[in-house]
Amino acid sequence: MVIALDTGDMERLGKRAAIFNDAGITVNIDHHPTNTQFGQVNLVNTDSAAVGEMIYRLIEMMGINIDKDMATCLYVAIATDTGGFRYSNTTPVTHRITADLINNGVDVSYISQTVFETVSLPKVKLMGKAIENLELFENGKLAIIKITDDLLKSVGAKEEDCDGIVNIGRNIEGVEVAVVIRQRAGGELKINFRSKNYVDVSVIANRHSGGGHKRAAGCTIKCGINEAKEMLIKEIREVL
């Protein structure tokens, strides 16, 4: 048996898709509205703020006592998927579950510092470069950041350092949609979308065989980075 967690489609599994397909039983546990139901068993709950909430419920239904290590893992899963409980997907249920996890020994201060407040020097440099090349369009409602392999190498950053860069644009006053276009070797572009209040960015991601949530989505495109930028500006303009 192989279980895929927090994965909207097979493509998101990458090289692990082969392991998934070779399993006798495949289980897909997810909360993305765009989930493609790719498992033999599919547990998809789009009302859950995080898959961590769903796993908590499963453990509860099985009558298993949650120890400190389990509580810590579940808390991190929920905290990261809700942006530290700041995103609109955060619900009263989210807080009730995390309150129980804290009662089971979660060190909230340590997790907050480690997950949300500790940044490597290369990532800080990458953030600076991202701010330098950030562009605003549509009267300041759309922010776009381009990140190339050369830019990553110039600051000594890694692929994972790109995580969260999109929020630099999203956090600007007046911006509704933020986009990061990450250029990879071979001409492939990884696109990350974020929105604040009313634009459903999963619709845009779906046009390019991607997916996600209303306020956070992504896709992969194969074309030139500037061509992708112009195409996305046009598509996002229609929904702003």
N, C-alpha and C positions, 0 to 999 in steps of 0.2 A: 504494500500500500504506500502511495505517495500522496502527501497533502500539500496543495498550493495555497499559500496564505496571501491575502491582500494583493491579488494579481487579477487584473481585468481580462486578460486574454493570454493565449499561448505564447504570443510573441514576447510578452514581458518576461517569460521564463528564460529567454535566451538559450544558452547551451544546455540548461537544465531541462529543457523541453524533451530531450531524448530520454532522460531518466524518467520523466513523468509518463511518457508514452509507453515505456517498457514495463510499467507497473501493472500488476494484476488488477488492482483497484485504484482508481484515481479520484481524489476528493478536492473540490474547489470551494474554499471558504473565503468570502469576499464581501465588500460593501459598496463597490462601485456601481453606479447606475448603468454603466456601459458594459458590464460583465457579459461575456459571450457564452456562459454556461458550458465551459469546455471540459468539465470533469464528468465522470460517470455518476458521481454524487455531487450535487451542487447545493451549497448552503450560502445563499446570497441575500443579505438583508441591507437594503439601501437606507434604512432608517438609523442604522448604527453609525455613530461618529467614527468608529475605528473597529478594525477586526479584533483588536484587544478586548473590546466590549463583548463581542460574540464568543470569544474563547472563554472569557470570564463566565458567561452564561452556561456554556457547555460544561465547564468544570463544576459549576454550581449544580447543574442537573445531574451530574454523575456522582454527586455527594462526596467529592474530594475536597479535603481541607487545603486551603491555599497557604503555603508557607511564605517566608520572607522573600526567598529567591523568585518564586513564582509571582508574587505580588509586585516585585520590582520590575520584572520583565513586562507584565501586563500594564503597569503604570507608565512605563516608558513608551510602550506601543500606543497607548491612548493619548499621552501628553504630546507626542510628536505628531500624531495625525490630526490633532486639534490645534496645532500651533501654540502649545502651552495653554490650551483652553481659551484661546483668543478668537478662533474661527467660528463662523456661523453654524457649523455642524455640532458645536458643543451644546448639550442638552442637560436638563435636570438629571436624567438617567446617567449621563457621563459623570456628573459630580457625585452622585450616590455611589456609583461603582468605585470611583477613585477614593472616596472617603473610606470605603470598606478596605481597599487595598492599603491605605495609609494605616488603618487599624491593625493590619497584618505585618507592619514593620517597615514600610517603605520610608526611606530617608529622602524626603522631598527636597531639602536643601542641597544635598549631594547630587541628586539627579539634575536639578535645575542648573547647578553650576557646571556639571560635566557635559550635559547635553546641549544646553542653550547658551552658556556663557563662556565656554572655553573654545578658542579659535586658534588654529596654527598660524604662524607668521606668514607662510606662503598664501594662505587663504585671505589674510588681511590685505596683502599686496594685490591679490586678485580682485578683491572688493574695490580697492582703489582704482585699478584699471577699468573695472566695470563701470564705476561712476564716471570716469573720464570719457568713455565711449557711449554712455547712455544718451539716447535720443528721444525727444518727445514729439508726438504727432497728434493730430486731431484736437487742436486747441488744448493740449496738455492732458488729454484723457487717455492717451496710449503711450506707454514707455517701452522701448526696445533696447536690449543689450545684446551685443554680438561677442561671442567668445570663440577664438580660434585656437588651434593646437599651438601655434607660435606664441600666442599670448600666455597660455598655460605654462609653456616651457620658460618663458622670459621671467616668470616669477617663482618658478620651481613648484607650481601647484599640481595637484593630482585631479583626476576626474571627479572624485567625490567632493572636492573643494568647490565644485560648481553648485552643489546642493544649497538651496536657500538664496542664491544670488538674485533670483527673480524677485524676491521680496524687496530688494533695494528700490526697484522701480515701483512696485506696488505701494510702498510706504510713502511715496511722494504725494503731497496734498494735491487733490484734483485728478489724480490718475485713477481710472477705473480698471483698465487692463494693462498688465505688464507681461512682457514676453522676453525670454532668453533664447537666443539662437546659438546653439553650441555646435560648432563645426568640428567634425571628426575626420580622421584619415579615411581616404576613399571617397570623399564627397558627401558622406552621410551627415545630415543635420538633425540633431536632437532638439526638439522644441518644447519649452516649458511655458505654460500659461497660468496666470493668476488673475482673478478679478476681485473687486471689492463688494459691490452692492447688487448689480442687476444683470450683468452680462454672463450668460451661460457659456463658459469657455469650452466645455466638453463638446458642444455642438461643432465648434471650429475644429477641435482635435479629431472628431469623428470624420470630418471631410477628408482627413489624411490618414485614415485607418488607425487613429489613436483613440484615446478615451480618457476617462477620469470622472471628476466631479464638476458640479456647476461652477465652483470657484477655484478649482485646481485641476488642470488636465495636462496632457502631453501627447506628442506624436513624433514620428520620424519622417523626414522628407529627404529626397535625393535630388538636389539641384544646387545651383550656386547660392552662396550666402546672401548676396544682395538681391538676387531674384526672389529668394524666399521672403526676404524682408518686405519687398514691394507687394508680393502676393498676400502676405499676412496683413499688411496695412489695409489693403483693399477689402479683405474679408472681414476684418474687425470693424472697419468703418461702417459696414452695413448694420452692425448690431449696437453701435454706440449711440 
